[in-house]
């Protein structure tokens, strides 16, 4: 399957889950209109579930490209997505 310009790898392992990764995933799915494992129709974003990205102290977190984003909230997710070109 084609992957979007921005692949969002969201950690759903125990540390992130205990700190709200399920809410982050739900927000991303609603905001982007896709589910885990899917790509937006415009090819801009792919949302992928990953087991661990080794940044448990900053949970919940995700990786977009080669950059880590930690301590995620819906508001922080929105700001990150708006900053991507």
C-alpha positions in Angstrom: 0.0 0.0 0.0 1.2 3.5 -0.6 2.3 5.4 2.4 1.4 9.1 3.0 3.9 11.9 2.8 3.9 12.0 6.7 3.8 8.6 8.4 2.6 9.0 12.0 3.8 6.1 14.1 1.8 6.2 17.4 3.0 4.2 20.3 0.3 2.1 22.0 2.5 0.1 24.3 1.8 -0.1 28.1 3.6 3.2 29.1 1.9 5.2 26.4 -1.5 3.5 26.9 -1.4 4.2 30.7 -0.8 7.9 29.9 -3.5 8.3 27.3 -2.4 7.0 23.9 -5.9 5.7 23.3 -7.2 9.3 23.4 -4.4 10.5 21.1 -5.3 7.7 18.6 -9.0 8.5 18.8 -8.3 12.2 18.2 -5.9 11.5 15.2 -8.5 9.1 13.7 -11.2 11.8 14.0 -9.1 14.6 12.8 -7.7 12.8 9.8 -10.8 10.7 9.0 -8.8 7.5 8.9 -8.1 4.5 11.2 -4.8 3.0 12.2 -3.2 1.4 9.2 -4.8 3.7 6.7 -3.7 6.7 4.6 -5.7 9.9 4.0 -7.3 10.2 0.5 -5.0 13.1 -0.3 -2.0 10.9 0.4 -0.7 13.3 3.1 -0.9 11.2 6.2 -0.6 7.5 7.1 -1.5 6.5 10.7 0.4 3.5 12.0 0.3 1.7 15.4 3.7 0.8 16.8 4.6 -1.3 19.8 7.4 0.8 21.4 9.5 3.8 20.4 11.7 3.8 23.5 10.5 7.2 24.8 8.4 6.0 27.8 9.3 8.9 30.0 7.6 11.2 27.4 4.5 9.1 26.9 2.2 9.3 25.1 4.3 9.9 22.1 4.6 9.4 18.3 7.2 9.6 15.6 6.6 11.5 12.4 9.4 11.0 9.9 12.6 10.9 12.0 11.3 13.3 14.7 9.8 12.3 18.1 6.9 14.1 19.7 6.3 13.5 23.4 3.7 14.3 26.0 0.9 14.4 23.4 -2.5 15.9 24.0 -5.2 16.6 21.4 -4.1 20.3 21.3 -0.5 19.4 20.8 -1.4 16.9 18.0 -3.3 19.7 16.3 -0.4 22.1 16.5 2.0 19.4 15.2 -0.2 18.6 12.2 -0.7 22.2 11.4 3.1 22.7 11.3 3.6 19.9 8.7 3.9 21.0 5.1 
